[in-house]
Amino acid sequence: MGSKKKVVSKLAKIASDEWIPTEESLAEIVKLLNDAKDDTETQEKLRNTDLKVLTNLLTTYRATCCDLDTSIFEILQSLEKYGTDMSDLQPLVFGEEARKNYENLRKMGLDLHVRITPDDAIKTFFDAATLWNTAKYHVRPLSSKLFVEHNCLALLFSCTSSTEVSVRTLAFASLQKFVNHIQELNTEIFAEKALILYLIRIFKHSFDSAVPRVSSIISHFFARVSKLMLNPSSVVYPQIMAFLCMKPIFDIQNVPEFYKLLFSSSPDHHNEEREWVLTLISEAMLEPIDYQVLQNRAGVKLLLSSFASVWLDRKSRALILRTLQNAVQMPSVAHDLFTREGLHMWITSLIQSGRFNRWEKNYLAQVFCSLLENERKYQRGEKGKEQACKAATAAARICSKKIMSVLETISKDPQFAGEQKKALVSMEKIEKAIGKKWKKKKKFNSAA
């Protein structure tokens, strides 16, 4: 209650002819007004703010960036937001020269007072020297190229994958505002303007609904391409740009250029093109919808079959392992990988191979641990079935035994202490998962 009276009394003091503005007093009023944002009773009182309070604030205002002027601007903005009617003061003019205008308004009232014209406002109340200096030294408007370079456009694309409708709405609205902004550019030299416009338009035209939830694989693709457009020297630039220019309609249900980039036929840049698409998939494998987009092109089967191929280098194998690790963190995806893709058997066969180093074998074991635990949880849950549980338990035990033997060998090699520690952790997790119950939980009816 005290703060309500305080803000009203503080404003009332401004109406006095002896009022002397200070940064401290104005900053206090700003704080009190901000505190009143949820107080309807105080806001009701603020709607009837004395006209002289407003005119004294306006005549003190100089439209600079100093703390005093900033506080006055915030006070006027808050009062207007809370319902204070400023239409009687229009056109709003400020500075000491405006004092006589507002005094005449108070004396004569709205009916007799002659409002100043726009031309008079410019000639009388705006200092020509100040305006000229503002024009010369004012901060440049938003740089579109900088907006893209510093990942702001990429952030907007990625936000279209948010689970929150409000976030997606803001993202799509901001994309449209950015389109409007770069279409109105007159002075900034922005060579990639047409490409950026095309990229945003092809993205927005790919959806039927207004604010769809976009798969992270698709939104990340556009985010990465937005940066790529500023780097034509990149070895993957020609392939990606050719793809975009040849596709008037974008397929949002599949990984863009998955086959062409994974099985790149480029004699010089096949590794870079493959790594580009594998990096996209590994970073965007965040939710089941992303897994589904990958599976629409039998993506997991291709990744698993490619892993042991001689044409795949170590970096690409690491990206595939990262994709699998992200995928098995999702219970429903882990179950699909266990039952339909046989990921546990694939890991068992590879981990025993002499082709792969300790780091890769430990990574495979870590994927197996997450897969095992999530499959156990699935079998214990509502969807678990007795026969399927028996098969899953038997398969898990057989695979675990072979994987444990490989990890045991790594754990006994003190030459690689880091890998030794990883192996011991994985062994403990596997033993724990196998030792727990896998059968579906039984429901017990309470006594009537």
Secondary structure, 3 states (H helix, E strand, C coil): CHHHHHHHHHHHHHCCCCCCCCHHHHHHHHHHHHHHHHCHHHHHHHCCCCHHHHHHHHHHCCCCCCHHHHHHHHHHHHHHHCCCCCHHHCCCCCCHHHHHHHHHHHHHHHHHCCCCCHHHHHHHHCCHHHHHHHHHHCCCCCCHHHHHHCCHHHHHHHHCCCCCHHHHHHHHHHHHHHHHHHHCCCCCCCCCHHHHHHHHHHHHCCCCCCCCCCCHHHHHHHHHHHHHCCCCCCCCHHHHHHHHHCCCCCCCCCCCCHHHHHCCCCCCCHHHHHHHHHHHHHHHCCCHHHHHHHHCCCHHHHHHHHHCCCCCCHHHHHHHHHHHHHHHCCHHHHHHHHHCCCHHHHHHHHHCCCCCCHHHHHHHHHHHHHHHHHHHHHHHCCCCCHHHHHHHHHHHHHHHHHHHHHHHHHHCCCCCHHHHHHHHHHHHHHHHHHHCCCCCCCCCCCCC
